[in-house]
Amino acid sequence: MDIRALIAGLTFALIWSSAFTSARVLVTNAPPLTVSALRFLLAGLVALALARAFGQSLRLTPGQWRLTILFGICQNALYLGLNFMAMQTVEASLAAIIASSLPLLVALAGWLISGETVRPLGLVGLAAGIGGVILIMGTRITQGVDLWGTRLIFSLRVLTRCLTCRHVIRVRVRLFRQ
């Protein structure tokens, strides 16, 4: 077992999962879009500093700029910005469950719509994951969760992923034709 990979994975899980709790605390005490904008400004500055420290070029082609701007609008402004707004009335744990369920939905759509091959064990895992999300969400909904905020988070998550993926696929197709 690669201990460095295990530590990196656990560190990522800790940072990712704590982001929802801190976001919930922040948006109940400050304007959500301001919180989101400051968060991504700081993250962007850290990312630029790290890129420079690792010798990466900060020059982008026009196509890379378009993808970067599209991703920034879809992922950071639409999804996460409005997610912060919804978290004023939705618990952090519920937002984390919705965000965590997206890979399951992508795998399900890939299998049902795109005809991607999924091995039997993968189907068992997919069914267990979706069943778990349904069980947890069903329990939460019957306990009086804010349905508007829940729908907003889920809809934005799916919409922004679809928009981003659609554009990336179009760009890749163009690149392969050249």
N, C-alpha and C positions, 0 to 999 in steps of 0.2 A: 504494500500500500504506500502511495506517495503522500507522506505526511504534510508536505508543503501544499499540495493540492487540496487536501482535507482542511487545512487551516485557512486557505484562501476561500474555500467554499463556505465554511462556517462564518468567517468574517463577513463575506458578502451577505449571507442570510441574516446575520445580526444587524448590519447596517440597513439593509433593505427593509426588514420588518420593523425596525425602530422608526423609520421615516414616517409611517402612518400615524403612530402615536404622537410624535412631535408635531406633525402637521395638524392633527386634531387640536392639540393644545394651542398652537399658534393661531389657527383660524378662529378660535373662539375668543381670542383677545386682540386680534388685529385684522385689517381688511385682507381677505383671502388672496386677491390678485396681487396686492403689494407683497405679501409673504411669498407667493409663488415667484414673482419677478426677482425679488432679492435672493431667494434660494438659488435660482438658475443663474443669476449674475455671478454669485460667489462660486457656484459649481463650474461655470464656464471659465472664470479666471483661474481656478485651480487646474482645470483641464488644459488650458493654454500653457500654464507654467510647467506642468508635467510633460506636455508634448515638446516644449522647448528644451527641457532638461534631458529628455531622451533623444534629442537630435532630430525630431520630426520637423518637416517643413510646414510652415503655416500658410503657404501659398496653395490656393485651390483653383481648379479649372472652373469655367463657368458652369459646367454640368454638376460638378461637386458642390458649388455654391447653391445651385437650385435645389439639389437634394438636401443639403444642410438646412436651408431656409424652410423647405417643405416639412422636413422632419421636426424642426423647431416649432413651426406653427401647429402642426398636427399633434405632436407628442407633448410639448411643453406648454404651449399657449392653450390649445383647445382641451386636450385630455386632462393634463395635470392642473392647469389653471382653473378649469371649471370643476374638476374633482375637488380642489381645495374649497370652492364655493359650496359644493354639496356636503362636504365634511363638516360644515357648520351645524348640520342637523343629523348626520349619519355617524355612527360610531366608527372609530379607526379600525377595529377588528373586522367589521362588515366590509369596509372599503378594501381591506387587505384580502379578504376572501374573494371579492369580485375580481380584483386585479390578478390574483393567483389562479383564477379559473380560466383566464384567457388562453393559456397554452392548451388546455383541454379542448376548448372550443375550436381552436385553430386545427388541432389534430383531428377532431371530429369532422370539421368542414373539409379538410384535406382528403379524408377517407370517403365521405359521402358525396362531395361535389367534384373533387378533382380526381377521384379514383386512385389515390395513393395507396400503396400496399401497406397494410398494417398486420403484423404477425399476431397469432392468437394471444400470446402473452401481453402484447400491446393493447389488444382489444379488452382483455380482462382489466388491465390497469386503467384504461380509458373509462370503462364502465364503473369501476370502483371510484375513480376520481369524480366523475360526474354525479354518481350516486351520493358521494359524500357532500358535494357542494349543494345538491338538492336537499339533502337532509338538514344541513346546517342552515341554508337559506330559508327552508320551510319553517323551521323552528323560529328563526329570527322574525320572519314576516308575521307569524301568528302571535308574537309577543309585542307587536305594535311598533315596528320599525318605520321610519319615514320612507314611504314608498316613492315619493318624488325624488328625493336624494338618491335612493338606491337605483331607480331607473336612470337617472341622469348619469351616475357613475358608470353603470353597465353600458348604456347606449353610447356614451362618449368613448369608452374603451374600444368597443367594437368598431365604431365609425372611424376613429383615427387610425386604427390598425388597418382597416380596409383601404382608406385613402392613401396611407403611406405605402402599403404593399402594392396597390394598383400602380402607383407612380414608379416604384422601384422596378416592378416587372416590365413596365413600358420602357424604362431606360435600359434595362438589361437586354431586352429584345432588340432595341436600336443598336446597342453596342455589338451584339453578335452579328447583325446584318452588315456592319461596316467591314 
